[in-house]
Amino acid sequence: MEYPKCNINNTFNIDNTITNEKIKEYLMKTEDAIIIIKKGLPPERSLLYDVALDFLSMIECYFNDAKVFIEKGDYINGFASLNYAYGWIDAGARLGIFDVGGDDVRFTLAK
């Protein structure tokens, strides 16, 4: 597969920066989502319980990594880690691993 060539001067938009406000917003959104999914874990005897714990472990690792990066001033990796965490959250919600009560505003649900 051949990828299109990019002219670096035309691809950057100075308005698309990772600001303190954007980082704070994504941290809060992710933290709120984690609280919600922890309340929506499958029953311990469910076959999905261990899967949910595995997803939750990945989510919390990426979330904690994000906080460390952000504390060091590395907003790019912090923002990337937050997006990975939310990707795991959305995947778990969409697959039905986490019961998010039909909240299709915070989470990407099927249909």
TIMI-2910 file (N, C-alpha, C, CB; in pm, 1 decimal, decimal comma, always signed):
<rs>
+----------+----------+----------+----------+----------+----------+----------+----------+----------+----------+----------+----------+------+
!      n_x !      n_y !      n_z !     ca_x !     ca_y !     ca_z !      c_x !      c_y !      c_z !     cb_x !     cb_y !     cb_z ! resn !
+----------+----------+----------+----------+----------+----------+----------+----------+----------+----------+----------+----------+------+
!    +84,0 !   -117,9 !     +0,0 !     +0,0 !     +0,0 !     +0,0 !    +87,8 !   +123,2 !     +0,0 !    -95,2 !     +0,3 !   +120,6 !  Met !
!    +55,0 !   +214,7 !    -86,4 !   +129,5 !   +338,9 !    -93,4 !    +51,8 !   +448,3 !    -21,1 !   +157,0 !   +378,5 !   -240,3 !  Glu !
!   +121,1 !   +520,9 !    +63,5 !    +59,3 !   +627,4 !   +139,4 !    +80,4 !   +760,3 !    +69,2 !   +115,1 !   +632,0 !   +281,5 !  Tyr !
!    -13,6 !   +850,9 !    +81,1 !     +4,1 !   +982,0 !    +17,2 !   +119,1 !  +1057,7 !    +82,3 !   -125,9 !  +1065,2 !    +25,8 !  Pro !
!   +188,1 !  +1133,3 !     +1,0 !   +297,1 !  +1214,6 !    +53,2 !   +238,3 !  +1338,1 !   +120,7 !   +396,3 !  +1254,7 !    -59,8 !  Lys !
!   +297,0 !  +1373,9 !   +233,1 !   +247,9 !  +1488,7 !   +308,5 !   +347,0 !  +1602,6 !   +298,3 !   +223,3 !  +1451,7 !   +455,7 !  Cys !
!   +295,1 !  +1718,3 !   +275,9 !   +375,5 !  +1838,6 !   +281,0 !   +364,8 !  +1891,4 !   +423,0 !   +328,9 !  +1945,3 !   +174,9 !  Asn !
!   +471,2 !  +1881,2 !   +496,8 !   +467,9 !  +1914,9 !   +639,2 !   +416,9 !  +2056,5 !   +664,1 !   +606,2 !  +1899,4 !   +699,4 !  Ile !
!   +442,5 !  +2148,2 !   +573,3 !   +397,3 !  +2286,0 !   +592,1 !   +246,3 !  +2298,2 !   +583,7 !   +461,4 !  +2376,4 !   +489,2 !  Asn !
!   +179,8 !  +2204,1 !   +519,2 !    +35,1 !  +2211,7 !   +503,2 !    -41,3 !  +2122,8 !   +600,8 !     -1,7 !  +2174,7 !   +363,0 !  Asn !
!    +28,8 !  +2041,6 !   +679,0 !    -41,0 !  +1946,8 !   +764,7 !    -58,6 !  +1995,8 !   +907,5 !    +32,2 !  +1817,1 !   +765,7 !  Thr !
!    +16,5 !  +2093,5 !   +948,2 !     +7,2 !  +2139,1 !  +1085,8 !    -87,4 !  +2257,3 !  +1096,9 !   +144,8 !  +2176,3 !  +1139,2 !  Phe !
!   -172,0 !  +2250,9 !  +1195,1 !   -264,9 !  +2359,5 !  +1222,8 !   -235,1 !  +2405,5 !  +1364,3 !   -415,8 !  +2314,9 !  +1205,8 !  Asn !
!   -187,7 !  +2524,3 !  +1378,8 !   -144,4 !  +2573,6 !  +1509,1 !   -257,4 !  +2575,2 !  +1612,1 !    -87,1 !  +2712,5 !  +1494,6 !  Ile !
!   -382,9 !  +2573,6 !  +1566,4 !   -496,0 !  +2573,4 !  +1658,8 !   -520,0 !  +2436,6 !  +1721,6 !   -620,9 !  +2618,9 !  +1587,2 !  Asp !
!   -459,3 !  +2332,6 !  +1668,5 !   -477,7 !  +2197,0 !  +1721,3 !   -366,4 !  +2164,7 !  +1820,6 !   -479,8 !  +2092,6 !  +1606,1 !  Asn !
!   -369,0 !  +2230,7 !  +1934,5 !   -267,9 !  +2207,5 !  +2036,9 !   -330,5 !  +2140,2 !  +2157,7 !   -200,3 !  +2339,2 !  +2077,8 !  Thr !
!   -246,9 !  +2070,3 !  +2229,4 !   -292,6 !  +2005,1 !  +2352,5 !   -271,9 !  +2105,6 !  +2465,6 !   -214,6 !  +1868,7 !  +2380,3 !  Ile !
!   -380,1 !  +2165,8 !  +2506,9 !   -373,8 !  +2270,3 !  +2609,1 !   -396,2 !  +2210,5 !  +2748,0 !   -478,6 !  +2380,5 !  +2580,7 !  Thr !
!   -365,3 !  +2290,0 !  +2849,6 !   -394,0 !  +2249,0 !  +2987,6 !   -542,1 !  +2218,0 !  +3003,9 !   -351,1 !  +2358,7 !  +3087,3 !  Asn !
!   -626,1 !  +2300,9 !  +2943,4 !   -770,6 !  +2281,3 !  +2955,8 !   -814,8 !  +2149,8 !  +2891,7 !   -845,5 !  +2398,4 !  +2891,7 !  Glu !
!   -758,8 !  +2119,7 !  +2774,6 !   -795,1 !  +1995,7 !  +2704,9 !   -750,0 !  +1874,3 !  +2785,9 !   -732,2 !  +1992,1 !  +2563,2 !  Lys !
!   -630,1 !  +1880,3 !  +2841,0 !   -578,5 !  +1769,6 !  +2923,5 !   -667,7 !  +1750,2 !  +3045,6 !   -431,5 !  +1796,9 !  +2967,7 !  Ile !
!   -702,5 !  +1860,2 !  +3113,9 !   -789,0 !  +1850,2 !  +3232,0 !   -925,0 !  +1791,3 !  +3195,4 !   -807,2 !  +1988,5 !  +3297,1 !  Lys !
!   -980,9 !  +1834,8 !  +3083,0 !  -1110,2 !  +1784,3 !  +3037,1 !  -1103,9 !  +1633,5 !  +3011,2 !  -1154,2 !  +1858,3 !  +2909,5 !  Glu !
!  -1000,7 !  +1588,0 !  +2942,6 !   -988,1 !  +1445,6 !  +2911,9 !   -958,5 !  +1363,5 !  +3037,4 !   -878,1 !  +1423,6 !  +2808,1 !  Tyr !
!   -881,3 !  +1418,7 !  +3129,8 !   -857,6 !  +1349,1 !  +3256,4 !   -988,7 !  +1329,2 !  +3331,8 !   -757,2 !  +1427,5 !  +3343,4 !  Leu !
!  -1070,1 !  +1434,2 !  +3339,1 !  -1197,6 !  +1425,6 !  +3411,0 !  -1293,4 !  +1328,8 !  +3341,3 !  -1262,2 !  +1565,1 !  +3422,4 !  Met !
!  -1302,0 !  +1336,6 !  +3209,0 !  -1391,0 !  +1246,7 !  +3134,6 !  -1350,8 !  +1100,6 !  +3155,7 !  -1388,9 !  +1281,0 !  +2984,3 !  Lys !
!  -1221,8 !  +1074,5 !  +3151,2 !  -1174,0 !   +937,9 !  +3168,2 !  -1196,9 !   +889,8 !  +3310,0 !  -1026,5 !   +928,1 !  +3132,8 !  Thr !
!  -1168,9 !   +974,4 !  +3407,4 !  -1191,0 !   +937,9 !  +3547,3 !  -1339,1 !   +910,6 !  +3573,9 !  -1140,0 !  +1049,3 !  +3640,3 !  Glu !
!  -1427,2 !   +994,8 !  +3520,5 !  -1571,4 !   +972,5 !  +3535,4 !  -1613,8 !   +840,0 !  +3472,1 !  -1650,0 !  +1088,4 !  +3472,1 !  Asp !
!  -1559,8 !   +811,2 !  +3354,2 !  -1593,9 !   +686,2 !  +3285,0 !  -1546,8 !   +565,2 !  +3364,9 !  -1531,8 !   +683,6 !  +3144,2 !  Ala !
!  -1429,9 !   +574,6 !  +3426,4 !  -1378,0 !   +463,5 !  +3508,2 !  -1470,8 !   +437,8 !  +3626,6 !  -1234,0 !   +494,3 !  +3558,6 !  Ile !
!  -1518,7 !   +542,5 !  +3689,7 !  -1612,5 !   +527,4 !  +3802,2 !  -1739,1 !   +455,4 !  +3755,7 !  -1648,6 !   +666,1 !  +3862,9 !  Ile !
!  -1788,7 !   +493,8 !  +3639,5 !  -1910,9 !   +432,5 !  +3586,1 !  -1889,3 !   +285,3 !  +3553,8 !  -1957,7 !   +506,8 !  +3460,7 !  Ile !
!  -1779,7 !   +252,8 !  +3485,7 !  -1760,9 !   +112,3 !  +3446,5 !  -1732,7 !    +22,5 !  +3566,6 !  -1646,5 !   +100,6 !  +3346,0 !  Ile !
!  -1671,1 !    +77,2 !  +3670,6 !  -1647,9 !     -3,2 !  +3791,3 !  -1779,8 !    -42,8 !  +3857,3 !  -1560,4 !    +74,2 !  +3891,2 !  Lys !
!  -1881,4 !    +41,4 !  +3840,7 !  -2013,9 !     +9,1 !  +3894,8 !  -2086,2 !    -91,6 !  +3805,4 !  -2098,7 !   +136,9 !  +3909,7 !  Lys !
!  -2040,7 !   -106,2 !  +3680,9 !  -2108,4 !   -192,5 !  +3584,8 !  -2031,6 !   -318,9 !  +3551,1 !  -2134,5 !   -116,7 !  +3459,8 !  Gly !
!  -1952,4 !   -368,2 !  +3646,2 !  -1879,4 !   -493,7 !  +3622,6 !  -1977,1 !   -611,1 !  +3619,9 !  -1771,1 !   -516,0 !  +3731,9 !  Leu !
!  -1944,8 !   -714,4 !  +3543,3 !  -2029,9 !   -834,0 !  +3544,6 !  -2022,2 !   -902,6 !  +3681,6 !  -1987,6 !   -932,8 !  +3432,0 !  Pro !
!  -2118,7 !   -987,6 !  +3713,6 !  -2111,9 !  -1062,0 !  +3840,7 !  -1983,8 !  -1146,4 !  +3846,1 !  -2237,5 !  -1153,4 !  +3857,9 !  Pro !
!  -1930,7 !  -1165,6 !  +3966,0 !  -1805,4 !  -1240,4 !  +3981,6 !  -1811,4 !  -1380,6 !  +3922,5 !  -1769,5 !  -1249,7 !  +4127,4 !  Glu !
!  -1926,6 !  -1442,0 !  +3920,4 !  -1938,7 !  -1578,2 !  +3868,5 !  -1956,3 !  -1581,7 !  +3716,1 !  -2055,9 !  -1648,4 !  +3935,2 !  Arg !
!  -1968,2 !  -1463,6 !  +3655,4 !  -1984,0 !  -1454,6 !  +3510,6 !  -1852,4 !  -1489,1 !  +3440,2 !  -2031,3 !  -1313,4 !  +3470,2 !  Ser !
!  -1862,9 !  -1546,1 !  +3322,3 !  -1743,7 !  -1573,2 !  +3241,6 !  -1674,2 !  -1444,1 !  +3198,8 !  -1781,0 !  -1655,4 !  +3118,3 !  Leu !
!  -1747,8 !  -1336,3 !  +3195,3 !  -1690,5 !  -1208,3 !  +3153,8 !  -1622,4 !  -1132,1 !  +3267,2 !  -1797,7 !  -1122,3 !  +3094,3 !  Leu !
!  -1634,9 !  -1180,3 !  +3389,1 !  -1578,1 !  -1107,7 !  +3502,5 !  -1425,7 !  -1093,2 !  +3488,9 !  -1612,9 !  -1179,4 !  +3633,9 !  Tyr !
!  -1356,7 !  -1202,7 !  +3457,6 !  -1211,1 !  -1195,6 !  +3442,2 !  -1171,2 !  -1108,0 !  +3323,6 !  -1152,9 !  -1335,9 !  +3424,9 !  Asp !
!  -1250,6 !  -1111,6 !  +3218,1 !  -1225,2 !  -1025,3 !  +3102,5 !  -1240,4 !   -879,3 !  +3144,4 !  -1321,9 !  -1059,2 !  +2984,8 !  Val !
!  -1344,3 !   -850,2 !  +3220,5 !  -1367,0 !   -713,0 !  +3267,7 !  -1250,3 !   -665,2 !  +3354,4 !  -1499,2 !   -704,5 !  +3347,1 !  Ala !
!  -1200,5 !   -752,5 !  +3440,6 !  -1086,5 !   -714,1 !  +3524,9 !   -962,0 !   -688,7 !  +3441,3 !  -1057,9 !   -822,7 !  +3629,0 !  Leu !
!   -943,3 !   -769,1 !  +3336,0 !   -829,7 !   -749,4 !  +3247,1 !   -841,9 !   -614,7 !  +3175,1 !   -820,3 !   -865,1 !  +3145,0 !  Asp !
!   -960,5 !   -584,7 !  +3122,7 !   -983,9 !   -455,8 !  +3057,8 !   -960,0 !   -342,8 !  +3157,4 !  -1127,8 !   -448,2 !  +3000,3 !  Phe !
!  -1013,9 !   -356,3 !  +3277,6 !   -999,3 !   -253,1 !  +3379,8 !   -852,2 !   -231,4 !  +3415,0 !  -1078,8 !   -290,7 !  +3505,3 !  Leu !
!   -775,6 !   -338,0 !  +3420,4 !   -632,3 !   -326,7 !  +3447,2 !   -562,7 !   -244,9 !  +3338,6 !   -568,5 !   -466,0 !  +3457,4 !  Ser !
!   -594,4 !   -273,4 !  +3213,3 !   -534,9 !   -197,8 !  +3102,5 !   -576,5 !    -50,5 !  +3109,5 !   -576,9 !   -258,9 !  +2966,3 !  Met !
!   -703,1 !    -27,3 !  +3137,4 !   -755,0 !   +109,8 !  +3146,8 !   -682,1 !   +187,0 !  +3256,5 !   -907,4 !   +108,7 !  +3174,5 !  Ile !
!   -670,9 !   +126,6 !  +3372,8 !   -606,5 !   +195,0 !  +3484,7 !   -457,7 !   +215,6 !  +3460,4 !   -627,3 !   +116,5 !  +3613,0 !  Glu !
!   -391,7 !   +121,3 !  +3394,4 !   -249,3 !   +138,6 !  +3362,1 !   -229,1 !   +257,6 !  +3268,1 !   -192,3 !     +9,9 !  +3297,9 !  Cys !
!   -308,7 !   +263,2 !  +3162,3 !   -296,0 !   +375,7 !  +3069,6 !   -333,9 !   +507,8 !  +3137,0 !   -383,9 !   +352,8 !  +2945,8 !  Tyr !
!   -435,5 !   +506,2 !  +3221,4 !   -476,5 !   +628,0 !  +3292,4 !   -365,3 !   +675,1 !  +3385,8 !   -606,7 !   +603,4 !  +3372,3 !  Phe !
!   -306,1 !   +582,1 !  +3459,1 !   -196,5 !   +618,9 !  +3549,6 !    -73,5 !   +665,9 !  +3472,2 !   -159,4 !   +500,0 !  +3639,2 !  Asn !
!    -44,5 !   +600,3 !  +3358,8 !    +66,2 !   +645,9 !  +3274,3 !    +41,6 !   +789,2 !  +3228,7 !    +84,0 !   +552,8 !  +3152,0 !  Asp !
!    -83,1 !   +817,7 !  +3190,1 !   -117,4 !   +952,4 !  +3144,6 !    -86,9 !  +1054,9 !  +3253,1 !   -265,7 !   +960,0 !  +3104,4 !  Ala !
!   -124,6 !  +1024,6 !  +3375,7 !   -101,1 !  +1119,4 !  +3485,0 !    +48,1 !  +1142,9 !  +3506,6 !   -165,3 !  +1068,4 !  +3614,7 !  Lys !
!   +128,5 !  +1036,6 !  +3495,6 !   +273,9 !  +1051,6 !  +3512,0 !   +331,2 !  +1138,4 !  +3399,8 !   +343,5 !   +912,8 !  +3513,5 !  Val !
!   +291,5 !  +1109,1 !  +3275,1 !   +339,2 !  +1190,4 !  +3163,1 !   +300,9 !  +1336,9 !  +3180,8 !   +283,1 !  +1137,3 !  +3031,1 !  Phe !
!   +177,3 !  +1361,3 !  +3219,8 !   +128,2 !  +1498,0 !  +3234,7 !   +203,3 !  +1570,9 !  +3346,0 !    -22,6 !  +1497,8 !  +3263,8 !  Ile !
!   +228,4 !  +1501,2 !  +3457,4 !   +304,4 !  +1562,6 !  +3567,6 !   +444,3 !  +1601,9 !  +3523,3 !   +313,0 !  +1466,7 !  +3686,7 !  Glu !
!   +500,8 !  +1525,7 !  +3428,0 !   +634,4 !  +1556,1 !  +3375,4 !   +629,8 !  +1661,8 !  +3265,2 !   +699,9 !  +1428,9 !  +3322,1 !  Lys !
!   +509,6 !  +1706,3 !  +3229,1 !   +496,2 !  +1805,9 !  +3123,2 !   +493,1 !  +1746,9 !  +2983,5 !   +607,9 !  +1903,4 !  +3132,2 !  Gly !
!   +485,8 !  +1615,4 !  +2973,1 !   +481,0 !  +1547,1 !  +2843,2 !   +334,6 !  +1528,3 !  +2803,6 !   +555,7 !  +1409,0 !  +2848,6 !  Asp !
!   +275,1 !  +1636,0 !  +2751,8 !   +132,0 !  +1634,2 !  +2719,3 !   +100,0 !  +1544,1 !  +2601,0 !    +84,0 !  +1774,5 !  +2689,9 !  Tyr !
!   +191,8 !  +1529,3 !  +2508,6 !   +163,8 !  +1445,0 !  +2391,8 !   +145,4 !  +1300,1 !  +2434,2 !   +277,4 !  +1456,0 !  +2287,9 !  Ile !
!   +238,4 !  +1245,9 !  +2510,5 !   +224,7 !  +1107,3 !  +2555,9 !   +113,9 !  +1093,5 !  +2660,0 !   +357,3 !  +1057,1 !  +2613,9 !  Asn !
!    +92,3 !  +1195,8 !  +2740,2 !    -17,9 !  +1194,2 !  +2835,4 !   -151,5 !  +1187,1 !  +2763,9 !    -13,0 !  +1317,0 !  +2924,9 !  Gly !
!   -167,6 !  +1270,0 !  +2661,6 !   -290,8 !  +1272,4 !  +2582,7 !   -309,8 !  +1139,4 !  +2509,3 !   -288,3 !  +1389,6 !  +2481,8 !  Phe !
!   -200,7 !  +1086,3 !  +2455,3 !   -208,0 !   +956,3 !  +2386,6 !   -251,0 !   +846,9 !  +2484,3 !    -71,1 !   +920,4 !  +2322,7 !  Ala !
!   -196,4 !   +846,7 !  +2603,4 !   -232,0 !   +745,9 !  +2703,7 !   -378,1 !   +757,3 !  +2745,2 !   -142,3 !   +759,3 !  +2826,4 !  Ser !
!   -427,7 !   +880,0 !  +2756,9 !   -569,4 !   +898,9 !  +2789,4 !   -658,0 !   +842,0 !  +2678,8 !   -600,6 !  +1048,4 !  +2811,0 !  Leu !
!   -616,6 !   +862,3 !  +2555,1 !   -694,8 !   +809,9 !  +2443,6 !   -690,6 !   +657,3 !  +2437,3 !   -644,4 !   +868,3 !  +2312,8 !  Asn !
!   -577,7 !   +598,1 !  +2469,9 !   -570,7 !   +451,5 !  +2478,3 !   -662,5 !   +401,1 !  +2588,9 !   -425,1 !   +404,4 !  +2503,6 !  Tyr !
!   -659,1 !   +467,0 !  +2704,3 !   -745,8 !   +426,4 !  +2816,2 !   -891,7 !   +431,9 !  +2773,4 !   -722,6 !   +517,2 !  +2940,1 !  Ala !
!   -929,9 !   +540,5 !  +2707,9 !  -1069,9 !   +554,5 !  +2667,7 !  -1106,2 !   +456,1 !  +2557,5 !  -1097,8 !   +697,1 !  +2621,2 !  Tyr !
!  -1009,4 !   +420,7 !  +2475,2 !  -1033,6 !   +317,7 !  +2374,0 !  -1070,5 !   +184,5 !  +2438,3 !   -910,3 !   +300,4 !  +2285,2 !  Gly !
!   -998,9 !   +147,7 !  +2543,3 !  -1031,8 !    +25,2 !  +2617,7 !  -1168,8 !    +37,6 !  +2684,3 !   -923,4 !     -4,5 !  +2724,2 !  Trp !
!  -1197,7 !   +155,3 !  +2738,0 !  -1328,5 !   +177,6 !  +2802,3 !  -1440,3 !   +157,7 !  +2700,0 !  -1336,6 !   +321,0 !  +2864,4 !  Ile !
!  -1427,8 !   +225,0 !  +2586,3 !  -1530,7 !   +214,2 !  +2482,5 !  -1543,4 !    +72,1 !  +2428,7 !  -1499,7 !   +309,4 !  +2368,3 !  Asp !
!  -1431,2 !     +3,4 !  +2411,3 !  -1437,3 !   -134,6 !  +2362,9 !  -1513,0 !   -222,3 !  +2462,1 !  -1295,4 !   -190,5 !  +2339,6 !  Ala !
!  -1483,9 !   -205,5 !  +2590,9 !  -1553,3 !   -283,6 !  +2693,8 !  -1701,5 !   -252,7 !  +2700,2 !  -1491,1 !   -258,2 !  +2828,8 !  Gly !
!  -1736,1 !   -126,0 !  +2685,1 !  -1877,6 !    -87,6 !  +2686,6 !  -1948,6 !   -141,2 !  +2563,5 !  -1892,6 !    +65,4 !  +2694,0 !  Ala !
!  -1885,9 !   -128,3 !  +2449,1 !  -1948,4 !   -172,7 !  +2323,4 !  -1966,2 !   -323,9 !  +2319,3 !  -1864,7 !   -127,7 !  +2203,7 !  Arg !
!  -1871,9 !   -397,6 !  +2375,7 !  -1881,6 !   -544,0 !  +2379,5 !  -1977,4 !   -593,5 !  +2487,8 !  -1744,1 !   -604,5 !  +2402,1 !  Leu !
!  -2019,1 !   -504,2 !  +2576,9 !  -2108,9 !   -543,8 !  +2684,4 !  -2036,2 !   -598,4 !  +2806,5 !  -2205,1 !   -646,2 !  +2634,1 !  Gly !
!  -1906,5 !   -579,4 !  +2811,5 !  -1828,1 !   -623,3 !  +2927,0 !  -1860,1 !   -534,7 !  +3047,6 !  -1675,9 !   -619,4 !  +2895,2 !  Ile !
!  -1881,7 !   -406,1 !  +3020,5 !  -1921,9 !   -311,0 !  +3124,8 !  -2063,8 !   -266,8 !  +3096,0 !  -1825,2 !   -187,9 !  +3131,4 !  Phe !
!  -2146,3 !   -268,0 !  +3198,3 !  -2283,1 !   -218,2 !  +3185,0 !  -2280,4 !    -68,0 !  +3211,3 !  -2381,6 !   -291,9 !  +3283,8 !  Asp !
!  -2301,0 !     +9,5 !  +3106,3 !  -2299,1 !   +155,2 !  +3119,5 !  -2439,5 !   +213,5 !  +3107,4 !  -2207,5 !   +217,1 !  +3013,6 !  Val !
!  -2537,4 !   +127,1 !  +3120,5 !  -2676,3 !   +171,6 !  +3126,6 !  -2727,2 !   +240,9 !  +3001,6 !  -2692,7 !   +262,4 !  +3240,5 !  Gly !
!  -2677,8 !   +206,2 !  +2887,0 !  -2726,6 !   +267,8 !  +2763,8 !  -2676,7 !   +409,3 !  +2740,6 !  -2874,7 !   +268,6 !  +2764,6 !  Gly !
!  -2575,2 !   +451,5 !  +2815,8 !  -2519,7 !   +586,5 !  +2802,4 !  -2438,5 !   +594,9 !  +2672,5 !  -2430,6 !   +623,0 !  +2926,2 !  Asp !
!  -2503,1 !   +643,2 !  +2567,6 !  -2433,4 !   +654,8 !  +2439,8 !  -2379,4 !   +796,1 !  +2415,9 !  -2526,6 !   +615,4 !  +2326,4 !  Asp !
!  -2371,7 !   +875,6 !  +2523,2 !  -2307,3 !  +1004,9 !  +2514,9 !  -2160,5 !   +991,5 !  +2557,9 !  -2381,9 !  +1108,8 !  +2602,7 !  Val !
!  -2138,3 !   +924,6 !  +2671,1 !  -2001,6 !   +903,4 !  +2719,9 !  -1933,2 !   +785,0 !  +2652,3 !  -2002,9 !   +882,1 !  +2870,1 !  Arg !
!  -2012,7 !   +689,9 !  +2606,1 !  -1958,2 !   +563,8 !  +2555,4 !  -2008,7 !   +535,7 !  +2413,8 !  -1995,7 !   +447,5 !  +2649,3 !  Phe !
!  -1927,7 !   +463,5 !  +2337,1 !  -1965,7 !   +425,2 !  +2202,9 !  -2034,3 !   +289,0 !  +2210,1 !  -1842,1 !   +421,9 !  +2108,1 !  Thr !
!  -2164,8 !   +289,0 !  +2194,1 !  -2241,3 !   +166,4 !  +2202,8 !  -2287,1 !   +122,4 !  +2064,2 !  -2361,4 !   +184,6 !  +2295,9 !  Leu !
!  -2317,8 !     -4,9 !  +2052,4 !  -2364,1 !    -58,5 !  +1924,3 !  -2499,2 !     +0,2 !  +1887,7 !  -2372,5 !   -211,7 !  +1929,3 !  Ala !
!  -2523,3 !    +11,6 !  +1759,6 !  -2648,3 !    +58,4 !  +1698,5 !  -2672,4 !   +196,5 !  +1741,7 !  -2767,3 !    -29,8 !  +1734,4 !  Lys !
+----------+----------+----------+----------+----------+----------+----------+----------+----------+----------+----------+----------+------+
</rs>
